[in-house]
């Protein structure tokens, strides 16, 4: 048959039918997709539809002569397959038809077939004797617009930081394997940023800052793209050391130290963690004993394992913000922070101070971590950071917060911004690795069933899409979520921070774990190239690994997040007082769960599975069910006379599961709330698709739990898996725009396989 036998509209469908019959893609279960597309195609006449549907009989497929005529029509068109078109098959079909019938409009119904059947270029480029044009890239979405959505209100600060700061040669990435040289280089970078005013960014204006903690968090992520060690040393100097002065000190401390800290003229460290006590800050052994006669505080390390451990900036700093048990008149008033000088102007250690280098680490070797011991070191009582507890003129202790537990957790809560920054740094590392891996997969070719044509792109393999695309969706969800958390944390009209602080504990955990998993997947997705230092994924693996441990061990933080959910965020943040949580537990016990309707558990249509209401219901159901069952278990143990601490130990793994579930729910809700504010319908649809992929991927991860609970059936679980795969196919054309939308400057994207 020749072109004269077909209308222009039917001719546009011929490449589609040629492909599906060539590779036997047309199965009974997929007939509805094509039938619906043809039925909904208003460009087709009744005869056109009749002819097309005649070619869809699985029991009577097109004869060989017809099949060969289709192939000849395609060959004679001399149309090039543009592999990087947004919808390559639909565009190809349009051009073939246009060759014979002049300008034919892009057919959205063929696009629906291409998307819903998951037809990739590697399914059909071996069928056509056509040239593959590699130059054109998908242009449906602008990376600049996507980036502007992510930057939001911080666009001006971020753009300035990227263009006028990070492009300086001092931030050019290179391999460092000598820790002393590496540390000195990172120190120069930190001093450079301080000179530009970024060290003081979160401080009040009178101390050289702009009082912009939110902006500080956004540039923190951007620093990861230059180097992980830079981001962490910057955070230790200005966020932890400077932040402790700002948040825990009073005006006298601000006036004396904050300006010099922001300029990096006073280098400091944050000495909280101890070798023998890890995350148990309340149980640290370093003492700070007040001497009433001399009006001094004596800092002392009582045992060999009571030293401060893993302290960043320990080798370079002249002062430490030391957390110790404050003892006044023989009474322990709990953990407080005291400023302790470590070195003189010649950088020599002061009497009673001992510092040891931690040596080489898995990553972050540009950060000078060390151990610190104190042997009866005297400092003036004015060095006590006394916003929440002070020593009066008569030598007595005074605090407006009478409850020691509340006082302790109020002090720690003021430093929670650091956890947000660590999560953002981890996210920045994941974004960089994903950009490298996806750009590599959009160029790297491997395997085909014919030696006559080019091999297939890695990114066209469904398995490769399934490995990387959900990770990209998660990056977008977590970016929006962390932005929201920092806004809430910085909102001075909401003085009670217990809820956001507890939420951040859980989010820091799931996001830093995600970052590590994403970087590992990217390393493997790049094969041997991902193992080369020059492509930077190797260093990212080492640098981001520790983020699951510092600023709070993830396993501990998840339990804190779960306790917050159990007590409806009314207990003190980080509270180790389990009885406080128990008092507030009764509200969770009254939360009876209704039986899930069997019709709901078996519902598998696209509109339902893509509906945010379903996603929210699934997340909420998991959180509520876990909360209710854990509360019942704890009550059961308490009734048996088991002490509250032991009762919580018995449900520890349950607590962690609850912490993860709540954090995933929180992240998704934060994302869809933000997505609803996007005014451009095209970009709103893109972000909604990313949110759907995140939600279904998370539900799929916990499919065994949902199946056990009868929330979904086996049929629905299978449908969710298929929808995840299909969403990856739908997003395939836009992956380059999505990773460019992260906004990583070209001069920092130095990995050879990404360029």
C-alpha positions as CSV (number, residue, x, y, z in Angstrom):
1,X,0.0,0.0,0.0
2,X,1.2,3.5,-0.7
3,X,0.7,6.8,1.0
4,X,-2.3,7.5,-1.2
5,X,-4.2,4.8,0.6
6,X,-4.0,6.7,3.9
7,X,-5.2,10.0,5.2
8,X,-2.6,12.3,6.8
9,X,-4.1,11.5,10.2
10,X,-3.8,7.7,9.7
11,X,-0.3,8.0,8.3
12,X,0.8,9.6,11.5
13,X,-0.1,6.4,13.4
14,X,1.8,4.1,11.1
15,X,5.2,4.4,12.8
16,X,3.5,3.5,16.1
17,X,1.8,0.4,14.7
18,X,5.0,-0.6,13.0
19,X,6.9,-0.4,16.2
20,X,4.4,-2.2,18.4
21,X,3.9,-5.1,16.0
22,X,7.7,-5.3,15.2
23,X,8.6,-5.9,18.8
24,X,5.3,-7.5,19.8
25,X,4.6,-4.8,22.3
26,X,0.9,-4.9,21.8
27,X,-0.6,-7.2,24.4
28,X,-4.2,-7.6,25.4
29,X,-3.6,-5.6,28.5
30,X,-2.4,-2.6,26.5
31,X,-5.1,-2.6,23.9
32,X,-7.2,-0.1,26.0
33,X,-4.4,2.5,25.9
34,X,-4.4,2.6,22.1
35,X,-8.2,2.2,21.8
36,X,-8.7,5.1,24.1
37,X,-6.2,7.3,22.3
38,X,-7.9,6.6,18.9
39,X,-11.4,7.1,20.3
40,X,-10.3,10.5,21.9
41,X,-8.5,11.7,18.7
42,X,-10.8,14.4,17.3
43,X,-8.6,14.6,14.1
44,X,-9.6,11.2,13.0
45,X,-12.7,10.5,10.9
46,X,-15.0,7.6,11.6
47,X,-13.3,5.7,8.7
48,X,-9.9,6.5,10.0
49,X,-10.8,5.1,13.4
50,X,-12.2,2.0,11.8
51,X,-9.1,1.4,9.8
52,X,-6.8,1.9,12.7
53,X,-8.8,-0.4,15.0
54,X,-8.7,-3.1,12.3
55,X,-4.9,-3.3,12.8
56,X,-5.3,-4.0,16.5
57,X,-6.6,-7.5,16.3
58,X,-4.1,-9.6,18.3
59,X,-5.5,-12.8,16.8
60,X,-5.2,-11.5,13.3
61,X,-2.1,-9.2,13.2
62,X,-1.2,-7.2,10.1
63,X,0.0,-9.4,7.2
64,X,3.7,-9.3,6.2
65,X,3.0,-7.4,2.9
66,X,1.2,-4.6,4.9
67,X,4.0,-4.6,7.4
68,X,6.6,-4.2,4.7
69,X,4.7,-1.3,3.1
70,X,4.7,0.5,6.4
71,X,8.4,0.2,6.6
72,X,8.9,1.4,3.1
73,X,6.7,4.5,3.8
74,X,8.9,5.3,6.8
75,X,12.2,4.8,4.9
76,X,11.1,6.8,1.9
77,X,10.2,9.8,4.1
78,X,14.0,10.3,4.9
79,X,13.0,11.6,8.3
80,X,15.6,11.7,11.0
81,X,14.8,10.3,14.4
82,X,15.7,13.0,17.0
83,X,16.6,10.9,20.0
84,X,16.5,13.8,22.5
85,X,13.1,15.1,21.5
86,X,10.8,15.5,24.4
87,X,8.5,12.9,22.9
88,X,10.7,11.3,20.2
89,X,8.2,8.8,18.7
90,X,5.4,11.3,18.5
91,X,7.7,13.9,16.9
92,X,9.0,11.3,14.5
93,X,5.5,10.2,13.5
94,X,4.5,13.9,12.9
95,X,7.5,14.4,10.6
96,X,6.8,11.3,8.6
97,X,3.2,12.3,8.0
98,X,4.3,15.9,7.2
99,X,6.7,14.6,4.6
100,X,3.7,13.3,2.6
101,X,1.0,15.7,3.6
102,X,2.7,18.9,4.4
103,X,2.5,20.5,7.9
104,X,0.8,18.0,10.3
105,X,0.1,19.2,13.8
106,X,1.7,17.4,16.8
107,X,-0.7,14.6,17.9
108,X,-1.3,14.6,21.7
109,X,-3.1,11.2,21.5
110,X,0.0,9.6,20.0
111,X,1.9,11.2,22.8
112,X,-0.4,9.5,25.3
113,X,0.3,6.1,23.7
114,X,4.1,6.8,23.8
115,X,3.9,7.7,27.5
116,X,1.4,5.1,28.7
117,X,3.0,2.2,26.9
118,X,6.5,3.3,28.0
119,X,7.9,3.2,24.5
120,X,11.6,4.2,24.6
121,X,13.9,5.0,21.6
122,X,15.8,1.8,22.4
123,X,12.6,-0.1,21.5
124,X,12.6,1.2,17.9
125,X,15.7,2.9,16.7
126,X,17.0,-0.4,15.4
127,X,13.9,-0.7,13.2
128,X,14.6,2.4,11.2
129,X,17.5,3.0,8.8
130,X,17.6,6.6,9.8
131,X,20.2,9.0,11.2
132,X,20.0,9.7,15.0
133,X,20.4,13.4,15.6
134,X,22.1,13.9,19.0
135,X,22.2,17.6,19.2
136,X,18.7,18.7,20.1
137,X,17.7,18.6,23.7
138,X,14.3,18.6,25.3
139,X,13.1,22.2,25.6
140,X,9.6,21.8,27.0
141,X,10.8,23.0,30.5
142,X,13.3,25.7,31.2
143,X,16.0,24.8,33.7
144,X,16.2,28.4,34.6
145,X,12.4,28.5,35.5
146,X,12.7,25.4,37.5
147,X,15.7,26.8,39.4
148,X,13.8,30.0,40.1
149,X,11.0,28.0,41.6
150,X,13.4,26.2,43.9
151,X,15.3,29.5,44.9
152,X,12.0,31.2,45.7
153,X,12.5,34.4,47.8
154,X,16.2,33.7,48.1
155,X,16.9,34.1,44.4
156,X,18.9,37.3,44.7
157,X,21.2,36.0,47.5
158,X,21.8,32.6,45.8
159,X,22.4,34.1,42.3
160,X,24.9,36.6,43.8
161,X,26.7,33.8,45.7
162,X,26.9,31.6,42.7
163,X,28.0,34.2,40.1
164,X,30.2,36.6,42.1
165,X,31.6,34.3,44.8
166,X,31.8,30.6,43.8
167,X,33.2,31.4,40.4
168,X,36.4,32.7,42.0
169,X,39.5,30.5,41.2
170,X,39.9,29.7,44.9
171,X,36.9,27.4,44.6
172,X,38.2,25.4,41.7
173,X,38.0,21.8,42.6
174,X,41.1,19.6,42.7
175,X,42.2,16.4,44.3
176,X,43.8,16.8,47.7
177,X,45.4,13.8,49.5
178,X,47.6,15.6,52.0
179,X,45.4,16.6,54.9
180,X,47.5,19.5,56.1
181,X,47.6,21.1,52.6
182,X,43.9,20.4,52.2
183,X,43.0,22.0,55.5
184,X,45.0,25.1,54.8
185,X,43.3,25.5,51.5
186,X,39.9,25.1,53.0
187,X,40.8,27.6,55.7
188,X,41.7,30.2,53.0
189,X,38.3,29.5,51.3
190,X,36.5,30.1,54.6
191,X,38.4,33.3,55.2
192,X,37.6,34.4,51.7
193,X,33.9,33.9,52.3
194,X,34.1,35.7,55.6
195,X,35.8,38.7,53.9
196,X,32.8,38.7,51.5
197,X,30.4,38.9,54.5
198,X,29.0,35.4,54.3
199,X,30.4,34.3,57.6
200,X,28.2,36.8,59.5
201,X,25.2,36.3,57.2
202,X,23.0,34.9,60.0
203,X,24.2,37.4,62.6
204,X,22.5,40.7,63.5
205,X,23.4,43.8,61.4
206,X,25.3,45.4,64.2
207,X,27.8,42.6,64.1
208,X,28.3,42.6,60.3
209,X,25.4,40.3,59.3
210,X,22.1,40.6,57.6
211,X,20.2,38.4,60.1
212,X,19.4,36.0,57.3
213,X,19.5,32.5,58.7
214,X,17.3,31.2,55.8
215,X,19.7,32.6,53.2
216,X,22.6,31.1,55.1
217,X,21.1,27.6,54.8
218,X,20.6,28.0,51.1
219,X,24.2,29.0,50.4
220,X,25.3,26.2,52.7
221,X,24.0,23.7,50.1
222,X,25.6,25.6,47.3
223,X,29.0,25.3,49.0
224,X,28.8,21.5,48.8
225,X,29.1,21.8,45.1
226,X,32.5,23.5,45.6
227,X,33.7,21.1,48.3
228,X,32.2,19.2,51.2
229,X,35.0,20.1,53.6
230,X,34.4,23.8,52.8
231,X,30.7,23.5,53.7
232,X,31.4,21.8,57.0
233,X,34.3,24.0,58.2
234,X,32.2,27.0,57.3
235,X,29.3,25.6,59.3
236,X,31.5,24.8,62.3
237,X,33.1,28.3,62.4
238,X,30.0,30.5,61.8
239,X,27.1,28.2,62.5
240,X,28.2,26.1,65.5
241,X,30.9,28.3,67.2
242,X,29.4,31.6,66.2
243,X,25.9,30.3,66.6
244,X,26.5,29.2,70.2
245,X,27.7,32.7,71.0
246,X,24.7,34.3,69.2
247,X,22.1,31.9,70.5
248,X,23.4,31.1,74.0
249,X,25.3,34.2,74.8
250,X,24.1,37.7,75.8
251,X,25.0,41.2,74.5
252,X,28.4,41.2,76.3
253,X,29.4,38.1,74.4
254,X,28.0,39.4,71.1
255,X,29.9,42.7,71.5
256,X,33.1,41.0,72.4
257,X,33.2,38.1,70.0
258,X,30.6,38.0,67.3
259,X,32.0,40.5,64.8
260,X,35.5,38.9,64.9
261,X,33.9,35.4,64.6
262,X,32.0,36.5,61.5
263,X,35.2,37.9,60.0
264,X,37.1,34.6,60.8
265,X,39.5,36.7,62.8
266,X,38.6,34.6,65.8
267,X,38.6,31.0,64.8
268,X,36.6,28.7,67.1
269,X,35.2,25.2,67.6
270,X,32.2,23.6,69.1
271,X,33.3,21.2,71.8
272,X,30.2,19.2,72.8
273,X,30.6,15.5,71.9
274,X,32.8,13.3,74.1
275,X,34.6,10.0,73.3
276,X,32.8,8.0,76.0
277,X,29.3,9.5,75.7
278,X,28.5,10.0,72.0
279,X,25.0,11.4,71.5
280,X,24.3,11.5,75.2
281,X,24.9,15.2,75.7
282,X,23.1,15.3,79.1
283,X,25.6,12.6,80.3
284,X,28.9,14.3,79.3
285,X,31.5,14.3,82.0
286,X,33.6,17.4,81.4
287,X,33.0,19.7,84.4
288,X,32.8,23.5,84.8
289,X,33.2,24.2,88.5
290,X,32.6,27.8,89.7
291,X,35.2,29.1,92.2
292,X,33.4,31.9,94.2
293,X,36.6,33.3,95.7
294,X,38.3,33.9,92.3
295,X,35.1,34.3,90.3
296,X,36.4,31.9,87.8
297,X,35.1,28.7,86.2
298,X,37.4,25.7,86.2
299,X,37.1,23.4,83.1
300,X,38.3,19.8,83.7
301,X,38.2,16.5,81.9
302,X,37.9,13.9,84.7
303,X,38.7,10.7,82.8
304,X,40.7,9.7,79.7
305,X,37.5,9.0,77.7
306,X,35.8,12.1,78.9
307,X,37.6,14.2,76.3
308,X,35.9,16.2,73.6
309,X,36.0,14.1,70.4
310,X,35.7,14.7,66.7
311,X,35.8,18.5,67.2
312,X,35.9,20.3,63.9
313,X,38.3,23.3,63.6
314,X,40.2,21.9,66.7
315,X,43.6,22.4,65.0
316,X,43.0,25.9,63.7
317,X,40.9,27.5,66.4
318,X,41.9,29.8,69.2
319,X,38.8,29.3,71.3
320,X,36.2,26.6,72.0
321,X,32.6,26.8,73.0
322,X,32.8,24.0,75.6
323,X,29.7,22.1,76.9
324,X,30.2,21.0,80.4
325,X,28.4,20.2,83.7
326,X,28.1,23.5,85.5
327,X,28.8,23.0,89.2
328,X,28.0,25.8,91.6
329,X,28.3,25.6,95.4
330,X,28.6,21.8,95.0
331,X,25.3,21.5,93.0
332,X,25.3,20.3,89.4
333,X,23.1,22.8,87.4
334,X,23.3,20.8,84.2
335,X,25.0,21.2,80.9
336,X,26.0,24.8,79.9
337,X,28.4,26.3,77.3
338,X,31.5,28.2,78.3
339,X,34.0,30.0,76.1
340,X,37.5,28.6,76.7
341,X,40.6,30.0,75.0
342,X,42.8,27.2,73.5
343,X,45.8,29.0,72.0
344,X,47.7,32.3,72.3
345,X,48.5,34.7,69.5
346,X,51.4,32.6,68.4
347,X,49.0,29.7,68.0
348,X,50.6,27.8,70.9
349,X,48.4,25.7,73.2
350,X,47.6,27.4,76.5
351,X,48.4,25.6,79.9
352,X,46.1,22.7,80.7
353,X,45.0,22.3,77.1
354,X,45.8,19.1,75.2
355,X,44.7,18.7,71.5
356,X,45.2,15.6,69.3
357,X,44.6,15.4,65.6
358,X,41.9,12.8,64.7
359,X,43.9,12.0,61.6
360,X,42.7,10.9,58.2
361,X,39.0,10.1,57.9
362,X,36.7,8.4,55.3
363,X,36.0,11.9,54.0
364,X,36.0,15.6,54.8
365,X,39.8,15.6,55.2
366,X,39.9,19.3,54.6
367,X,38.3,19.7,58.1
368,X,40.7,19.6,61.0
369,X,38.9,17.3,63.5
370,X,40.6,16.7,66.8
371,X,40.3,15.6,70.5
372,X,40.5,18.0,73.4
373,X,41.3,17.5,77.1
374,X,41.1,20.1,79.8
375,X,43.2,19.9,83.0
376,X,42.0,22.5,85.5
377,X,41.7,25.3,83.0
378,X,40.5,28.6,84.6
379,X,38.4,31.1,82.7
380,X,36.5,34.2,84.0
381,X,32.9,33.6,85.0
382,X,31.9,36.1,82.2
383,X,32.8,33.4,79.7
384,X,29.7,31.4,80.7
385,X,27.2,31.8,77.8
386,X,24.4,32.8,80.1
387,X,21.3,33.5,78.1
388,X,19.4,30.7,79.9
389,X,21.4,30.4,83.1
390,X,23.8,32.8,84.9
391,X,25.9,33.2,88.0
392,X,24.8,36.1,90.1
393,X,27.0,38.6,91.9
394,X,26.5,36.7,95.2
395,X,27.8,33.5,93.5
396,X,24.4,31.8,93.2
397,X,23.0,30.2,90.1
398,X,19.9,31.7,88.5
399,X,17.7,30.8,85.5
400,X,14.3,32.0,84.4
401,X,13.7,28.5,83.3
402,X,13.2,26.6,86.6
403,X,12.8,23.1,85.1
404,X,16.3,21.7,84.5
405,X,15.0,19.5,81.7
406,X,13.3,22.3,79.9
407,X,16.4,24.5,80.3
408,X,18.7,21.9,78.9
409,X,16.5,21.2,75.8
410,X,15.8,24.9,75.3
411,X,19.6,25.4,75.0
412,X,20.0,22.6,72.5
413,X,16.9,23.6,70.6
414,X,18.4,27.0,69.7
415,X,21.1,25.1,67.7
416,X,18.7,23.0,65.6
417,X,19.4,25.2,62.6
418,X,22.6,23.2,62.3
419,X,20.6,20.0,61.6
420,X,18.7,21.7,58.8
421,X,22.0,22.8,57.3
422,X,23.5,19.3,57.5
423,X,20.4,17.9,55.8
424,X,20.8,20.6,53.1
425,X,24.5,19.8,52.7
426,X,23.6,16.1,52.2
427,X,20.9,17.1,49.7
428,X,23.5,19.2,47.8
429,X,25.8,16.2,47.6
430,X,23.0,14.1,46.2
431,X,22.0,16.7,43.7
432,X,25.6,16.9,42.4
433,X,25.9,13.1,42.1
434,X,22.5,12.9,40.3
435,X,23.5,15.5,37.8
436,X,26.7,13.7,37.0
437,X,25.0,10.3,36.7
438,X,22.1,11.5,34.6
439,X,24.2,13.7,32.2
440,X,26.5,10.7,31.8
441,X,23.5,8.4,31.1
442,X,22.3,10.8,28.5
443,X,25.5,10.4,26.5
444,X,26.9,6.9,27.4
445,X,25.7,4.1,25.1
446,X,25.8,0.4,25.8
447,X,24.4,-2.7,24.1
448,X,22.0,-3.3,21.2
449,X,20.8,-6.3,19.3
450,X,22.4,-5.1,16.0
451,X,26.0,-4.3,15.1
452,X,24.8,-2.0,12.3
453,X,23.5,0.9,14.4
454,X,24.6,2.9,17.5
455,X,24.2,1.3,20.9
456,X,21.4,2.5,23.1
457,X,21.6,5.4,25.6
458,X,21.8,4.3,29.2
459,X,19.0,6.7,30.1
460,X,16.7,4.9,27.6
461,X,16.8,1.7,29.6
462,X,13.8,1.4,31.9
463,X,16.0,-0.1,34.6
464,X,18.3,2.9,34.6
465,X,15.3,5.3,34.7
466,X,13.9,3.4,37.7
467,X,17.3,3.7,39.5
468,X,17.7,7.4,39.1
469,X,14.3,9.1,38.4
470,X,12.7,8.6,41.9
471,X,15.9,9.9,43.4
472,X,15.5,13.1,41.4
473,X,11.9,13.4,42.6
474,X,13.0,13.0,46.2
475,X,15.6,15.7,45.8
476,X,12.8,18.2,44.8
477,X,10.6,17.1,47.6
478,X,13.3,17.4,50.3
479,X,14.5,20.8,48.9
480,X,11.0,22.3,49.4
481,X,10.6,20.7,52.8
482,X,13.9,22.0,54.2
483,X,13.1,25.5,52.9
484,X,9.8,25.3,54.8
485,X,11.4,24.0,58.0
486,X,14.0,26.8,58.0
487,X,11.3,29.4,57.5
488,X,9.3,27.9,60.5
489,X,12.5,27.7,62.6
490,X,13.3,31.4,61.9
491,X,9.7,32.6,62.5
492,X,10.1,34.8,65.6
493,X,6.3,35.1,66.0
494,X,6.2,31.5,67.0
495,X,8.4,31.2,70.2
496,X,7.5,27.6,70.9
497,X,9.8,25.6,68.6
498,X,9.2,22.1,70.0
499,X,7.2,20.9,67.0
500,X,9.6,22.2,64.3
501,X,12.7,21.0,66.3
502,X,11.2,17.5,66.6
503,X,10.2,17.5,62.9
504,X,13.7,18.5,61.9
505,X,15.2,15.6,63.9
506,X,13.3,13.2,61.8
507,X,13.8,15.0,58.5
508,X,17.6,15.2,59.1
509,X,17.6,11.4,59.4
510,X,15.7,10.4,56.3
511,X,17.3,13.1,54.1
512,X,20.9,12.2,55.0
513,X,20.2,8.5,54.6
514,X,18.6,9.3,51.3
515,X,21.7,11.4,50.3
516,X,24.0,8.5,51.0
517,X,21.8,6.0,49.1
518,X,21.5,8.4,46.2
519,X,25.2,8.9,45.9
520,X,25.9,5.2,46.0
521,X,23.3,4.5,43.3
522,X,24.8,7.2,41.1
523,X,28.3,5.7,41.6
524,X,27.1,2.4,40.4
525,X,25.1,3.9,37.6
526,X,28.3,5.5,36.3
527,X,30.1,2.2,36.4
528,X,33.9,2.4,36.6
529,X,33.8,6.1,35.7
530,X,31.9,6.8,38.9
531,X,34.8,5.3,40.8
532,X,37.3,7.8,39.4
533,X,38.2,10.7,41.7
534,X,38.0,13.2,38.8
535,X,34.2,12.6,38.5
536,X,33.8,13.6,42.2
537,X,31.2,11.0,43.2
538,X,33.9,9.1,45.1
539,X,34.7,12.1,47.3
540,X,31.0,12.8,47.8
541,X,30.5,9.3,49.1
542,X,33.1,9.9,51.8
543,X,32.1,13.4,52.6
544,X,28.3,12.8,53.0
545,X,28.7,9.5,54.8
546,X,29.3,11.1,58.2
547,X,26.2,13.3,57.9
548,X,24.1,10.4,59.2
549,X,26.1,10.6,62.5
550,X,27.0,14.2,63.3
551,X,24.5,16.8,64.5
552,X,22.7,13.9,66.0
553,X,22.9,10.2,65.2
554,X,20.0,9.3,62.8
555,X,18.8,6.4,64.8
556,X,18.7,8.5,68.0
557,X,17.0,11.4,66.2
558,X,14.3,9.2,64.8
559,X,13.3,8.1,68.3
560,X,13.1,11.7,69.3
561,X,10.9,12.4,66.4
562,X,8.6,9.5,67.3
563,X,8.4,10.7,70.9
564,X,7.2,14.0,69.6
565,X,4.5,12.4,67.6
566,X,3.4,10.3,70.6
567,X,3.1,13.3,72.8
568,X,1.7,15.5,70.1
569,X,4.8,17.7,70.3
570,X,3.9,18.8,73.9
571,X,6.9,17.1,75.5
572,X,10.3,18.9,75.6
573,X,12.3,18.5,72.5
574,X,15.0,15.7,72.8
575,X,13.3,14.8,76.1
576,X,14.9,11.8,77.7
577,X,12.2,12.0,80.4
578,X,10.0,9.2,79.2
579,X,7.5,9.9,81.9
580,X,6.7,13.2,80.3
581,X,5.8,11.4,77.1
582,X,3.7,8.9,79.0
583,X,1.6,11.6,80.6
584,X,0.6,12.8,77.1
585,X,0.1,9.4,75.6
586,X,-3.5,8.9,76.4
587,X,-4.7,11.1,73.4
588,X,-3.1,8.6,71.1
589,X,-4.9,5.6,72.7
590,X,-8.3,7.1,71.9
591,X,-7.5,7.3,68.2
592,X,-9.4,4.3,67.0
593,X,-8.8,3.3,63.4
594,X,-11.6,2.6,61.0
595,X,-11.6,-0.5,58.9
596,X,-10.5,0.1,55.3
597,X,-13.1,-0.4,52.7
598,X,-12.2,-3.4,50.4
599,X,-13.2,-1.3,47.4
600,X,-10.5,1.2,48.4
601,X,-7.8,-1.5,48.9
602,X,-8.4,-2.8,45.4
603,X,-8.8,0.6,43.5
604,X,-6.1,0.7,40.8
605,X,-7.2,3.4,38.3
606,X,-4.7,6.1,37.3
607,X,-6.9,9.0,38.7
608,X,-6.9,7.4,42.1
609,X,-3.3,6.4,42.2
610,X,-2.1,9.8,41.1
611,X,-4.5,11.7,43.4
612,X,-2.7,13.5,46.3
613,X,-5.7,12.7,48.6
614,X,-4.8,9.0,48.2
615,X,-1.1,9.7,49.0
616,X,-1.9,11.8,52.1
617,X,-4.4,9.2,53.3
618,X,-1.8,6.4,52.9
619,X,0.9,8.4,54.7
620,X,-1.5,9.5,57.5
621,X,-2.8,6.0,57.9
622,X,0.7,4.5,58.4
623,X,1.6,7.2,60.9
624,X,-1.6,6.9,62.9
625,X,-1.6,3.1,62.9
626,X,2.0,3.0,64.1
627,X,1.3,5.6,66.7
628,X,-1.7,3.8,68.0
629,X,-0.1,0.4,68.1
630,X,3.1,1.7,69.8
631,X,1.0,3.5,72.4
632,X,-0.9,0.3,73.1
633,X,2.3,-1.7,73.5
634,X,3.8,0.9,75.9
635,X,0.6,0.9,78.0
636,X,0.7,-2.8,78.2
637,X,4.3,-2.9,79.5
638,X,3.5,-0.1,82.0
639,X,0.5,-2.1,83.3
640,X,2.9,-5.0,84.0
641,X,5.0,-2.8,86.2
642,X,7.9,-2.3,83.7
643,X,9.7,1.0,84.2
644,X,9.0,3.6,81.5
645,X,12.6,3.7,80.2
646,X,12.6,-0.1,79.8
647,X,9.1,0.0,78.2
648,X,10.5,2.4,75.6
649,X,13.5,0.2,75.0
650,X,11.2,-2.7,74.2
651,X,9.5,-0.6,71.4
652,X,12.7,1.0,70.1
653,X,12.6,-0.3,66.6
654,X,8.8,0.5,66.5
655,X,9.7,4.1,67.5
656,X,12.2,4.4,64.6
657,X,9.7,3.1,62.1
658,X,7.2,5.7,63.3
659,X,9.8,8.4,63.1
660,X,10.5,7.5,59.4
661,X,6.8,7.2,58.5
662,X,6.0,10.6,60.1
663,X,8.9,12.3,58.4
664,X,8.0,11.0,54.9
665,X,4.4,12.2,55.5
666,X,5.7,15.6,56.6
667,X,7.9,15.9,53.5
668,X,5.2,15.0,51.1
669,X,2.6,17.4,52.7
670,X,5.1,20.2,52.6
671,X,5.8,19.6,49.0
672,X,2.2,19.5,47.7
673,X,1.4,22.6,49.8
674,X,4.2,24.4,48.0
675,X,3.3,23.0,44.6
676,X,-0.2,24.4,45.0
677,X,1.3,27.9,44.9
678,X,3.0,27.5,41.5
679,X,1.1,29.7,39.1
680,X,2.4,28.4,35.8
681,X,0.1,25.4,35.0
682,X,2.8,23.6,32.9
683,X,5.4,23.8,35.7
684,X,2.8,23.0,38.3
685,X,2.0,19.8,36.4
686,X,5.7,18.9,36.3
687,X,6.1,19.4,40.1
688,X,2.8,17.5,40.7
689,X,4.3,14.6,38.7
690,X,7.5,14.7,40.8
691,X,5.4,14.6,44.0
692,X,3.3,11.7,42.7
693,X,6.5,9.7,41.9
694,X,7.9,10.4,45.4
695,X,4.6,9.4,47.1
696,X,4.2,6.2,45.1
697,X,7.8,5.3,45.5
698,X,7.6,5.7,49.3
699,X,4.4,3.7,49.5
700,X,6.0,1.0,47.4
701,X,9.0,0.8,49.7
702,X,6.6,0.1,52.6
703,X,4.3,-2.2,50.5
704,X,4.9,-5.1,52.8
705,X,3.5,-3.2,55.7
706,X,0.5,-1.9,53.8
707,X,-0.2,-5.4,52.6
708,X,0.0,-6.8,56.1
709,X,-2.4,-4.2,57.4
710,X,-4.9,-4.8,54.6
711,X,-4.6,-1.2,53.4
712,X,-3.7,-2.3,49.8
713,X,-4.3,-5.5,48.0
714,X,-1.8,-7.5,46.0
715,X,-3.4,-6.1,42.8
716,X,-3.0,-2.5,44.0
717,X,0.6,-3.1,45.1
718,X,1.3,-4.3,41.5
719,X,-0.5,-1.3,40.0
720,X,1.6,1.1,42.2
721,X,4.8,-0.6,41.0
722,X,3.7,-0.2,37.4
723,X,2.8,3.4,37.9
724,X,6.2,4.2,39.4
725,X,7.8,2.7,36.3
726,X,5.5,4.6,34.0
727,X,6.1,7.9,35.8
728,X,9.8,7.3,35.3
729,X,9.1,6.9,31.6
730,X,7.0,10.1,31.5
731,X,9.8,12.1,33.2
732,X,12.6,10.6,31.0
733,X,12.5,13.5,28.5
734,X,12.8,16.1,31.2
735,X,15.6,14.7,33.3
736,X,18.2,16.9,31.8
737,X,16.1,20.0,32.5
738,X,15.4,18.7,36.0
739,X,19.0,18.2,37.0
740,X,20.0,21.5,35.4
741,X,17.1,23.0,37.5
742,X,19.2,22.2,40.6
743,X,21.2,25.3,39.6
744,X,24.7,23.9,39.9
745,X,26.9,26.4,38.1
746,X,28.7,25.2,35.0
747,X,32.1,26.1,36.4
748,X,31.5,23.8,39.4
749,X,30.3,20.9,37.3
750,X,33.8,19.7,36.7
751,X,33.2,16.0,36.3
752,X,34.4,15.0,32.8
753,X,31.6,12.4,32.3
754,X,29.0,15.2,32.9
755,X,30.4,17.5,30.3
